[in-house]
């Protein structure tokens, strides 16, 4: 039997952000490996494109500090270690909702990256175990969490982050469409979870004949709508940054 228990606003918030942070780290690992390969192939300035797509200034003067920074700089909110720390902070509070076994995969990820940071290992491919742990985290959610609302809030956060990151990095329309349709399905059982006006705008903008990530104005407005789609008129999601 599928259970659907009442969830406090605070825990719904943490579930949403746990979904976002785990997906952010997972996608970032893939992207950083891709940019790492480009730099190995003799394109040292490729890293500049990475921070530009994240709408942040470049805090690193060269490709070596870029690699170390985006992996281990806990002062950089876009780094892998910052994302895993934030995920772990939320997961600890949600131990009863997600189960200790599920939490352990986040803890393993954070422990692994902290050890790698101490060694100053700048080879992004050595962080493959974190990708594996995050996949195991979502597998454990499917296996151990039976409360449909807990699963929904987690998945909504994951899908919002999936769309945000993939649009920033110019993924093809079909990838965005898949996530968007899944996002709307997840929200069907949560009354009022989306701002209806923003949803209407996104329905118009996320069409194959309109989608154009080469248009920076278009990209900016779509990202703005995506990040304000969920719970826009509620305060419970405003105290964590995206």
N, C-alpha and C positions, 0 to 999 in steps of 0.2 A: 504494500500500500504506500502511495506517495503521500508524504505529510507536508502541510503548509502552515507552519506556526507563525504567530505574530513576531515581527522583528522590529526592534526599536529603531528610531531614526538614526541614532548614532551608529548602531551596528550595520544598518543598511548602507550608511556612508562608508564605513570601513570595508565592507564587502565589495562595494563598487570600486574603491581605490585599490584594494588588494588585486582585483581583476585587472585594473589599469596598469599598476606597477609591474606585475609579473609579465604582462604582455609587452610592456615597454622594454623590459630587459631582454626578453626573448627575441624581439624583432631587432633591437639594437645590437645584440650579439651577431645576428646574421648580417646586418648592414656593416658593422665594423670589420667583420671578416672580409666582406666584399671590397671595402675601401683599402684594407690592409693588402689584399692581393693586387689592387691597382697600383699601390705605392711600390710594392716589390717589383712590379713590371716596369718601373721607371717613370711613374707619374707622381712625383712627390707632392705636388700641389693639390692632389685630389682631396686631401683632407679638408681643404678650405670649403669645398662644396658641402661637406657633411654638416659643419656648424651653421652654414648659411641656411640650409634647409630646416634646421631646428630653430631658426629665428633668434639666434644668440650670437654674441660677439665672440671672437676667437681669443681665448685666454692663453694659447700655446704658440710659441714662436717657430716650431719646426715639427716635422712628422714624428720624431721620437717622443717629444713631450706630449704631442697629440695622442699617441697611442696609450701612453702611460696615464695621461689625464682622463681620457674618456673611459678608461677601465677603472682607475683607482682613486681619482681625486674626489674625496668626499665633500669638497667645497663646491664642486660642479654639480648642479642638480640634474644634469643630463647624463652623468656618468653611470656606469653599471653598478658600482658599489653604492651610490646614492639611491638608485632604484631598488636594489635588493634590501638596503637598510629600511627604506620606507615600506616595502612589502612585508618585511619581517615585523616591523612595529605594528602593522595592522593585523598580521596573522596571529601574533601572540595573543592579542585581545580576543580574537575569534576562535581560540582553541576549541571551545565547546561546539561551535557551529561547524567547523571544518574538520575536526578530529585531530588528535595529536600526530597521527601517522602522516596526515597531509601537511601539517605544519612543519614536520621534520624535513621535508624537501626544500622548503624555503631556508630553514636553518642550515642545512647542508650547503646550499648555494652560497649563502653569506659567509659561512666558515671557509669555503673553498676560495672565494675571491679575496678574503682577508689574508689567507696564507699566500696567495699569489702576489698580493700587493707587497707583503713583507719581502718577498724574494725579488720584487720589481721585474717580474716576468713580463716582457713586452710583446710576447707572441700571443696574439688573440686566439689562435687556434688551440692553445693550451687550455682555454676556458670551455671547451666542448662539454665537459661534465656538467657545467651549469645549465646548458641547453637541455641535457638529458634529465637533470633534476626538475627543471620546469615542466618538461613534458610529463614526467612522473607525477608532479603536483596536480596537473589537470586530470591525469588518469585516476589519481586517488580521489579527486572530487567526484568523478563519475562513479567510482567504485564504492565510496564510503559515505557520501553526503546524499541523503534521501529527501531532505527538505527542499521542495521545489523553489521556494522563495529565496533561500540561501543560494542555490545554484543560479537562479535568474539574476540576482544582483551581481554576483561574481561575473557571470557571462556578459551582462550588459556592460560592465566596466571593461572587460577584455575586448569586446567588439568596438566600443567607442575608441579605445586606444589603437586597435588594429586599423581602423579607418584613418585616424589622425596621422599615424606614422606612415602609412602607405600613401596617403595623399601628399604628405610632405616630400616623400621620395619618389613621386611621379609614377606610381604603379598604374598598370592599365585598368580601364574602367571595370572589367569583369571582376577583378579582385575587390574593388570597392562595393560593387553591386551585391556581391555575395554576402559581404559582412553587413551591409545595410539592411538587406532583407532578413537576415538572421537576427539582427538587432530588433527590428520591429516585431518579429515573432516572439522574441523573449519578453517583450514588454506588453504583450497582449493581456496577460493576466494581472498586470500591475496598473490599476486605474490611475490616470493622471501622471504617469511617470515621465511623459514627454510634454514639452511645451508645444501646444497644437500649432501655433503660428510658425515656429521654427521648423516643425515637422513638415508643414506645407511648403515652406521655402526649400527645404532639402529635397522633397519629392520632385520639385521643379528643376533643381540644380543637378541632382544626381541622376541624370539621364544620359544615355550614350551619345545623343546628338548635341549635348550641351557640355559634357565633361571635357575640360581643357586645363590641365595642370601647367601648361606653358604660359597661361595667362595668370600673372601673379595676383591681379585683383580678384579674379575668380577664386583662386586657391585660398586667398586670405579670407574671403567671406564664407566659403564652405567650411574652412577650419573653425572659424568663429561660431558658426551655427552648430557644428558637431559638438563643440565643447560647451555649448549652452543648451543643448537639446534636453538633457536629463535634469529634472528637478530645478528648472530655472527659477521658479518662484518659491522654492523652499530654501531655508538657510542651512540645511544639514550637509550640503556638499561644498560649502564655501570656505571651509577652514583648512582644506588641503589644496595645494597648488598642483596644476597639471603639468 
